[in-house]
Amino acid sequence: MIEKRLAIISIIVEDRQKSAEINLLLSAFGDYIVGRMGIPYKERNVSVMCVVVDAPAETINTLTGKLGMLSGVTAKTLMSKI
């Protein structure tokens, strides 16, 4: 059995045009998503998202990498030890 990890993927979206692509990626990995929160920060013209996932480390890294490859999008992961 593959070990799953609990993680938070933090996403800063500088290009709101990428919202559809972000949502497609999150939908593709939807079986692993526990919850998500998005906050538009109008003063800075960005959106900040927090996605909680429970998945194998490789899957988490793949999703984070795909998000981070979108121009105007920054994604980083904090993984638990459990």
N, C-alpha and C positions, 0 to 999 in steps of 0.2 A: 504494500500500500504506500502510495506517495504521501509524504508528510506535507501537511498544509500549514501555512503561516498566516497570522493575522497582521494586516498592514494598513497604513493610511497613505494614499497617494495624494499629494498636494499639487494642485494645478493652478497656474496663473495664466490667464488668457488675455493677451494684449491685443489680439486680432479677433474681434467678435465674429468675423466672417467664418472662422474655423469652428463655430459652435456645432454645426451639422456634422462635421467630420469627427469631432470629439464625441458627440452623442452616438454616432455609428460605432465607434470603437467601444464605448462603454456598453452599448447594447450587445455587441459581439462577445463581450466578457461578462455579460449580465448574470450568468449562473454563479459567478464568484463574488458579486457585489452584495455587501450586507446593507449598505446605505450610502447616500451621497447628499451633500449640501453645497449649494452655490450662492455666492454673495456678489452682487454687482457693486463695484466700488466706483461710483460715478465721478468722484473728485479726481481719480487717477485714470479714468477711462479704461479700467480693466475689470475682469471678473476673477474671483478667487473660488476655487472648488476644492472640496475635500471628499475623497471617495474611500470608504472602508471596504476592504476586500479580505476574503478568507480563501486562500488558494495556494497551490504549490509555488515556491519561490520563483521558479522559472517562468510561470505564468504571470506573476506579478511584475517581474522584470520585463517581460515581453510587452505587457500593456503600458508600463511606464515608458519604455523605449519608443513605442509607436506614438504615444502622446507627445513625447519630447521632440520627435522628428517633425512635427507639424510646425511650420513657421509661425511665429507669434504666440507660441505656447511653450511654457516651461513646466516640467513635471519632475517631482522628486518623491522618493518613497522612504517611509519610516517603517521598518519591519520589526515585529515583536520577536521575542525569543520563544514564545509559546506557539 
